[in-house]
Amino acid sequence: MCKDAIVFHNKPKGVKLEAGVEYFICSCGKSEDGIFCDGSHEGTGCSPHKLTVEKTKPYLMCLCKTSGFFPFCDGTHSLYKDEDVKKGIKEWHLK
């Protein structure tokens, strides 16, 4: 996880990913949709997360940028409040 990341949202989002397609997932929290990298990480020290899935299906994607199962949701977002959105990730995730 990137220490310079911000919380894009405190809820996950479902998205259908296609098997065998290479995706670049936003790890900084600054991309337009919060899921796919659009280059907004430039200058942050963050890099996109490269991902290829084996099955075409909907996946629940992490938008808090601190899931232990990133880029997929593990419920960590529930530790963030609405006022944490668009702010830096909590320090307890950097250890």
ABEGO torsion letter per residue (X at the ends): XBAABBBABABBBBBBBBBGBBBBBBAAGABAAGABBAGAABGAGBBBBBBBBABBBBBBBBAAGABAAOABBAGAAAABBAAABGBBBBAAAAX
